[in-house]
Amino acid sequence: MTRAEDKARQARVAVRVLAQLAAKNAVKDHIRAQGFKLHNYSAKDITLQAEAWLAARPEMIAEARAKAARLGYC
């Protein structure tokens, strides 16, 4: 793998991780806003909700890409 390919792979991973983290945090905030406790939800349930949240909000990918660029990954 060339250095350029490695950097591109790191950028893709960084964008995906940042987007997933933002989606999970959004789901957790949503759960709390509804008055529920996080300990009533499994990690798997939160992850599944976050994946759906992210699929419904493609702008979060653009935000993650911009954040990755600010962090030097892109």
C-alpha positions in Angstrom: 0.0 0.0 0.0 1.4 3.3 -1.0 1.6 6.3 1.4 -1.2 8.1 -0.6 -3.5 5.0 -0.4 -2.8 4.7 3.3 -3.6 8.4 3.9 -6.9 8.0 1.9 -7.9 4.9 3.9 -7.2 6.8 7.2 -9.3 9.7 6.0 -12.2 7.3 5.1 -12.0 5.6 8.5 -11.8 9.0 10.3 -14.9 10.3 8.6 -16.8 7.1 9.3 -15.8 7.1 13.0 -16.5 10.8 13.5 -19.9 10.4 11.9 -20.8 7.4 14.0 -19.7 9.1 17.1 -21.8 12.2 16.3 -24.8 10.0 15.5 -24.5 8.0 18.8 -24.2 11.2 20.8 -27.3 12.6 19.0 -29.2 9.4 19.8 -28.2 9.6 23.4 -29.2 13.3 23.6 -32.5 12.4 22.1 -33.1 9.6 24.6 -32.3 11.9 27.5 -34.5 14.7 26.0 -37.5 12.2 26.1 -36.8 11.7 29.8 -35.5 8.2 29.5 -32.3 6.8 31.1 -29.5 5.5 29.0 -29.0 2.5 31.2 -32.3 1.2 29.9 -30.8 0.8 26.5 -28.2 -1.7 25.4 -25.1 -0.5 23.5 -26.3 -2.5 20.5 -29.7 -0.7 20.5 -28.0 2.7 20.7 -25.7 1.7 17.8 -28.6 0.5 15.7 -30.5 3.7 16.4 -27.4 5.7 15.5 -27.0 3.9 12.2 -30.6 4.8 11.3 -30.1 8.3 12.6 -27.0 8.7 10.3 -28.8 7.2 7.3 -31.6 9.7 7.7 -29.2 12.6 8.0 -26.5 12.6 5.3 -25.4 16.1 6.3 -23.7 14.5 9.3 -21.2 12.8 6.9 -20.3 16.2 5.4 -19.8 17.6 8.9 -17.6 14.6 9.8 -15.6 15.1 6.6 -15.1 18.8 7.5 -14.0 17.8 11.1 -11.6 15.2 9.8 -10.1 17.8 7.5 -9.6 20.2 10.4 -7.9 17.3 12.3 -5.6 16.7 9.4 -7.0 13.4 8.1 -8.1 14.7 4.7 
